[in-house]
Amino acid sequence: MTRIAPLADVKARLSAYIEKSQTEGPVVITRNGKAVAVLVSPVDDDDVESLVLARSPRLQRLLKKSRASIAAGRGLSAKEFWSAVSKPRRRDVR
């Protein structure tokens, strides 16, 4: 079950809330009754990377641009995509 806690309480007892997020799941942190953050304990390093990337404004812009390109018919077919990904990349020699 997701726990909800006010920011002032989380600031005063951060260690306890970190432990709760590890044992009981995410803690939604509120300020003036509105959610402002979520304290989540990652499972492993890959989970940390996924969490950070999912909230990256740069990645979100890239995904939005890619989706618009696909919707406009400028995307690659699955075959073309995997062909491009599978090709060895040529390194620039300087």
C-alpha positions as CSV (number, residue, x, y, z in Angstrom):
1,M,0.0,0.0,0.0
2,T,1.3,3.4,-0.9
3,R,2.0,5.6,2.1
4,I,1.3,9.4,2.0
5,A,3.3,11.8,4.2
6,P,3.7,15.5,4.5
7,L,7.0,17.0,3.5
8,A,7.7,18.5,6.9
9,D,7.5,15.0,8.5
10,V,9.6,13.4,5.8
11,K,12.3,16.1,6.3
12,A,12.3,15.4,10.1
13,R,12.4,11.6,9.7
14,L,14.0,11.0,6.4
15,S,15.8,7.8,7.4
16,A,12.6,6.2,8.7
17,Y,10.8,7.0,5.5
18,I,13.6,5.6,3.4
19,E,13.4,2.4,5.4
20,K,9.6,2.3,4.9
21,S,10.0,2.8,1.2
22,Q,12.3,-0.2,1.2
23,T,10.0,-2.4,3.2
24,E,6.5,-1.1,2.4
25,G,6.8,0.5,-1.0
26,P,6.7,4.0,-2.4
27,V,6.0,7.1,-0.1
28,V,4.1,9.9,-1.7
29,I,5.4,13.2,-0.3
30,T,2.9,16.1,-0.1
31,R,3.2,19.9,0.4
32,N,0.0,21.7,1.3
33,G,-2.0,18.5,0.5
34,K,-0.6,18.2,-3.1
35,A,1.8,15.4,-4.2
36,V,5.2,16.9,-4.9
37,A,7.5,13.9,-4.9
38,V,7.6,10.1,-4.5
39,L,10.2,8.3,-2.5
40,V,11.0,5.0,-4.2
41,S,13.7,2.4,-3.3
42,P,15.3,1.0,-6.4
43,V,15.7,-2.8,-6.7
44,D,19.1,-2.5,-8.3
45,D,21.3,-0.2,-10.4
46,D,19.3,-0.9,-13.6
47,D,16.2,0.2,-11.7
48,V,17.9,3.5,-10.7
49,E,18.7,4.1,-14.4
50,S,15.2,3.3,-15.5
51,L,13.7,5.6,-12.9
52,V,16.0,8.5,-13.8
53,L,15.5,8.1,-17.5
54,A,11.7,7.8,-17.2
55,R,11.7,11.3,-15.7
56,S,14.4,12.9,-18.0
57,P,13.0,16.0,-19.8
58,R,15.5,15.4,-22.6
59,L,14.4,11.8,-23.1
60,Q,10.8,12.8,-23.0
61,R,11.4,15.4,-25.7
62,L,13.2,12.9,-27.9
63,L,10.4,10.3,-27.5
64,K,7.8,13.0,-28.3
65,K,9.7,13.9,-31.4
66,S,10.1,10.3,-32.4
67,R,6.4,9.5,-31.9
68,A,5.5,12.6,-34.1
69,S,7.9,11.4,-36.8
70,I,6.3,7.9,-36.7
71,A,2.8,9.3,-36.8
72,A,3.8,11.4,-39.9
73,G,5.0,8.2,-41.6
74,R,8.7,8.9,-41.3
75,G,9.5,6.0,-39.0
76,L,11.4,2.8,-39.8
77,S,9.9,-0.6,-40.2
78,A,10.9,-3.1,-37.6
79,K,13.2,-4.8,-40.2
80,E,14.9,-1.5,-41.1
81,F,15.3,-0.6,-37.4
82,W,17.0,-3.9,-36.5
83,S,19.1,-3.8,-39.6
84,A,20.4,-0.3,-38.7
85,V,21.0,-1.3,-35.0
86,S,22.8,-4.5,-36.0
87,K,25.3,-2.7,-38.3
88,P,28.7,-2.2,-36.8
89,R,29.3,1.5,-36.2
90,R,32.3,3.0,-38.0
91,R,34.5,4.9,-35.7
92,D,35.8,8.3,-36.8
93,V,39.6,8.3,-37.1
94,R,41.2,11.6,-36.5
